[in-house]
């Protein structure tokens, strides 16, 4: 546009570049896992006309909404609203009765203006303008990284963060007892770093708050990838574009590196193909790695036998965090949680590890992580014909090259902050949504191979127009 010149990627519905760079600065984001949902158990009248707070009945507000569905009849539904938020599960929610009559307070229900933030980011020329722009970004909470041609770097945890006491909001709250709703943490109290002494900023979905912070933010945080990132960056005196590419493509599972020595020490055997592969393994989930297959299957079995009580529950979602489980095995190996319900004996952590190993050796497994790690690029309609399958990339959710079966780093970008910033990168897929276009699934193979290409940001509109209208001729037509 006449007032900005920016290169990057966007998402449907965002009329601006979400991640990218311009003539003066570059920025990127990672998801902030801050908890922005609070659930309140309500005491309701049978007709849902009122709910109780401190012994008094408070009227429920109602709003009728109409839903038009293609090839189906239009239907209406009544939304019931409380001081906490909408009643998400009323008496008709019979699948899990204890979940009935729950109201949800959700940060995304608070009005905000993310477009203004992106508009400003695209046009920002320095750190102050960057900082002024992102303060309008409330939901979803993000970690914004920043670098400019003047040599400044910064990291901001940005969004709507509730100011809570420790543990507040972790569990369901009693909606029948009045309490002041948590307020938004002021902008100047959100954690950030500007030109830190270590010479770098880094975030890999880890908790940006420190132990000394009084604010409890909840959410799910993993420090494994961040620890790997900081360790690698600390070892670089003067980084290059190639160094940054190598970091983005690092397949090391930090948890495997941490857990494997302990797990192997619990076995009775030190022989066999699987043991030999794991003993000398560096924790890298490369496509050719057989050891990665062994470890992944072994840990899944350990989880299954350790948490068999949970797997029996009808609405069980996931096991505790891997690091929590490993720490429990190391520090409390005789904890009753390791007892398997299907046996009369009371198992220890070591016996669970050995049982999982025994079952592992009896299974037929793929011969490489690439064969095991199947990835599908799905169309947002979930129509089979519009998706693309058959990709077996490297990486792991706990690696810097973080990917799983249905999510991953579809946009990779490295920007060198020279006088005129130069970027390289790749987006998985093409730049068109037309499924019959040869560019629809362009670059998927390159993405799997970890390739990068120059990101051509023209210096001005005329240069871009000249390139677009260039006519190629041949001396021998």
N, C-alpha and C positions, 0 to 999 in steps of 0.2 A: 504494500500500500504506500501512498505518498508520505506517510509519517512513520513507517516501520519497514524493516527488512529482516525477516526472521526465517529460519529453517528448522524443521522439526516434525513431530508427529502430533496428531490430534485424535479425538475419538468422536463418534457420531453424537451430534447435539452440542458440541463445543465449538463455537465459531472463532477459534483461535488456536495457536500452537500450545500444546500442553507441556511438552518436553522439547527443548531445543536450544538454539543459540542465535544471537544477532551480532551486530558489528562490535558490541562492547562487552557482552557477557554471555554466559551459558548457565543453564540450570537443569536439574533433574529431580525426580521425586521417587521415594519409596513409600509404601503404605505404612501409616502409623497405626498401630494396633490398639490404640487407646479405647477403653470401654466407654461407649456413649449410649448404652442402653440400661435402663433401670426398670425392673418389673415390680409391680405392686399387686398384692393379693387383696381383692375387694370383698367387703360385706355388702351385698346388693339386695334390694327388694326383689321379690319374685318377678315382677313385671319390668325390671331394669330401669325403673323411673328414678331411683335415688340410690346413693351409696352412703355408708356410715363413716363419719370421721369424728372421733372424740365424743361418741354418743349422740351426735346430731346427724340428721339426714340431709345430704346435699344432693340437689337435683342433678340428674344426668342430662347433658345436652345431646340432642339427636340431630343427625344430618342424613337425609336420604340421597343416595348416590345411584346413578343409572349406569349400567354397563352394557355396551353394545358389542356383541360378539359376531364375528363373521360366520355366516352360514348357520346361525343359531338364533334363538329368540333373545330379545333384549330382556334383561332382568334388573331389578332394583334391590338394593340392600340398605339397611339402616346402620349407620355408624354411630356408636355410642361414645361420647366424649366425657372425660373427667378432668379434674385439675392436674392429674398426672399425665394424661394422654388418652388415646383411644383404648377401649376395651377390645383387646385382640381376640380373646377366647371367651365366648359366652357359654351359656348352658348347652348349646348345640355341639360344643366341642367335647365329644364323648370318648374319643380315642384314649385320652389320658385324663380321667376325671379331676385329678389334683391340679391340672393346668387350667381348669375353668375359672372364669371371673378374674382374669389377669388384665391389668392395664399396663401399657407400655409408654415409658418416657424415653424418647429417642432423639438424639441430637439432630438428626436430619430433618426433624419436624420444625426446627427453629429456622426462621427465614434467614437467608444469607445471599451473598452475591458473588459466587465464584467466577462468573464471567468478568466482573470488574477486575478481579485479581489477575486473570489470564490476559485481559486486555492490557493491563498495566505492565505485566511481565514482558509481553511481546515488544513493548515500546521502551522499557527501562534502559537507562544508559549507565547506571552506577548502582552501588550497593544501597544507598538511601532510597532510591526509587524502587529497587527490588523489594526492600523491606516494607515500604509503604504499600506496595501492590499486594503482597501476600497476606497482609493483615485482613483482607476481605475474604480470604479462603477459609471456610469454616468446616465444610463436610465434603467428602470424608477427610479425616485428619491425615495429613501427609508430612513427610520429612523432606524439606526442600534443601537441596545442595546448590551452592552458588560459586562461581568463579568469574573473574573479569580480567580484562587486558591490563589492568593496573597492578595485578598481582594479588588481589584480595580473594580470600575464600571464606565461605560461611556455610553453616548448617542450621536450619530452623525447624523445630517441631511445631507445625502450624495447624490450627483448627480449633474447633470448639472442644475444650477440655473442661470437665466439671471440677470444681474445687470441692474435694471430699476429704473426710477423715479416713484413716487407714481401715480398709476392709469394707467401707460403706459402698453398697451397690454390688457386692460380690454375690450375695444371695437375694432371694425374693424378700421384698420389704412389705411391711404390714400397712396396707392402705387405710386401715381403720384408725391409725394413730397419726395425728397431725405432726408434721415435721417440716421445717423449712426446706424447700427444694434446693439442692445444691446449685450454686451459681457458677457462671462461666469464669474460668481463671483469666485474670486480666492479661492482655497482650504482652505487657512487659514482664510477666512472670513465666511465660512459656520458655522452655529451655532453648538455648541457641549458642553457637560458637562463631566467633569472628576472628580470623587470623590467629588461630591457636599456636602455641609455642612448638608443638610437635610438627608443624608444617603441613598438616593434612586434616581434613574432616572426613568422617566415614560413618555410614549408617547402612545396616543390612537388616532392617525391621527389628532392631533391638530397642530396649527401653531407653529413651533419651533422658529420663529422670535419674537422679542419683539417690543413694540411700539417705542423704541429708535433706532431700526435698520433703516437705511436709505433705505434698499433694499425693493422694493415692489415685492412680489412673487405671488400675485394673488391666484388662485386656490380656492377650497372649503374646508373650515376648520370647524370642529365642536369641541367646547371646552367642551361639556357636559360630554362625557365619560372620558376625561382627568381629569376634575374636580372631578368626582367620584373616579377615580383611585388615584389621589393625596390625597384626603381626607382619603381614606382607608389606604393608605400606611403611612400617617402621624400618624395614630393611632396605628401603630405597633412598638413596641420597639425592638423586636427580632422576625423576621418572620420565619415561618416554611414552609415546602413543602405543608402542609395542608392549611396554610393561602393563599399561592399562587394559589392553586387549587380553593379555595373558591372565590378568586378574579376573576379568569378566568370564573367561572360559575355564577357570580353575574348577576341576571336578572333585576336589578333595572333600570328603565327608568328615567334618571335624568330630562328629560324634563317634564315628567308627574308629578314628585314630585314638580317641580317648577311651573307648570301651573295650577294644579288642584285646589289649594285653591282659586285662583282668579276666575277661571271659575265657581266654585260652588257658589261663592259669588254673581255672576251675575244672578242667577236663582231666580224665584219667589217662588219656592217650596223647601221644605226641607224634603220631605217625598217620599216614594216609594222605591221599591227594588233597582233600579239603583242608586238612590241618597245614600241610606244606604251603598251599596257596595263601592261606590267611596269615601264616607266620611271617612271611616275607612281603606282605602287602602294605602299600603306603597309604591306603585309604582313598585312592582315586577311583572314581566311578567312570573310568574310560570305557568306551564301547567294547573294547576287546577283553575287558577284565572278567575272568571267571571268579576271582576272589570276591568281587562286588556282589555277584549273584549269591555266593555262599553266605556272606555276612548278612545281606538283606533278608534272606530266607530264615537264617538262624535267629536273627533278632525278632522277626515276626512270630516265630514259634515260641521264643522265650516270653514274649508279651502274652501270647495265647495261654500258655500254661501258668504264668504268674497271675494273670487277671481273669481266670476262668469264672470267678464269681460274677464279674461284670459282664462277660460275654453272654451270660445266661439271661440278662435283663432284656426285656422286649424293646426298651427305648434307650439302649446304650449307644453312645456316639463314638467315643474314642478312649484309649487308655491314657493314663497320666503321662506327663512329659517324659521323654526318653532319659534326660539327665536326672530327673527325679527318681525314676525307676532304677537307673544304674547306681545312684548314690545310696538308695535304700538297700540294694543288693550288697554293696560294699560295706555299709556301716551297720545294717541290721539284717544279716543273712538269715536269722532265725525268726524273722517277723511272721506272724500267723497268716499274713496275706499270701505268702508263698505256698501255703497248703493247698493241694489240689483236691477238689471236692469228690472226684471220682475214685479216690483211693482211701484206704483206711489209715495209711501212714500219714504223718505230718511232715511234709516236705520242707526243705530249706532252699535258699536261693541257689546253692550249688547243685542240688538235685534237680531243680527246675532247668538250670542251664544244661546239665548233662542229659536230661530227658529230651530237651529240644535238639541237642546235638545228635542224639540217637535217631530221632525221627528225620532230621536233616539228611543223614547219611543214607536213609532208606528211600528218599525221594529222587525222582528224575527231574533234573533241573536244566535250564538252558545252558549252553556252553559259553555264553558271554553276556555282559550287561546290555549290550546293544540288542541282542535277541530278546532279552527280558523287558527292556524299557521301551515299550511301544507307545508312541505318541500320535494322537489324532488332532488335526486342526478342524474344529467344528464350526459350521456356519451358525449364526445366531438363531436361525430358524430350527436348528437341529436336524434339518433334512439331510439324509445320508448322502445323496448325490452331490450336494453342494460342499461337503466337507472333503478333507484329504487325509488319507491314512497311509500306513506303511513307512512311518519314520521312526528311526531308532537312535535318537541322539544320546550323547553323553550327558552326565550331570546327575544331580540328586537334590532333593529339597533342602538338605543341610549343607550343600556346597555353594560356593559363590555363583557358580553356574547352576542356579536353583531352578529346577523344573520337575514336574511330575506328569502324570498321565494327561491331565487336563488344564494345566497352567504352566507358565514359564516366561522367560525373558524374550518376548516376541520382538522387542525393539532394543537393539544394542547401539550405543553411541559413545564415541570418545571425541572430545573437542580439545584441540591444542590452542591455548590462549596466546597466540602470536598477535602482532599488531592488527592483523585481519584474521580472526579466528578461523581455523581449518578443522573440519570434522570428518570423521569416518564412521560408518555404521551400516546397519542393515535391518530392515523390517521383514519379518517372516510373512510371506505372501505378497500379493501384488498391490498396486495402487488403484485398482478398479474393483468394483463389486459385481461386474458382469461375468457370470460363470462361463460364458462361451468365449471370453477374451483370452488370448494366450498369456496376458499379464495377470490373470486372476490369481494363479498360484505361483507367480514368479518368485524366485529366490528362496523357495522352501529348502531345496537341496543345499544352497549356499549357507542358509541359516544353520542347518544341521551340521555342516562342515566347519562352522565357526569362522566364516569369511567376513571380511569388512570391505566396503567400497567407499570411495570419496563422496562426501555429501556436498553437492555443488550449490553453494549459496552465491548467487551473482551479486556483484557490488552495487548494482542499481537496476532499475526497471528496464532501462534501454539495453543493457547487456543481456538481460534475460530474454527480452524480445528479439534481439539479434540472434541469440542462440536458437530460439524456437523457430525462427524463420529462415535459418541457414539452409542453403540448397547444396546438396552434395552431387558432384558430377564425376564422371569417369573419362579418362583420356581415351578409352577404347569402348565407346558405347555399343 
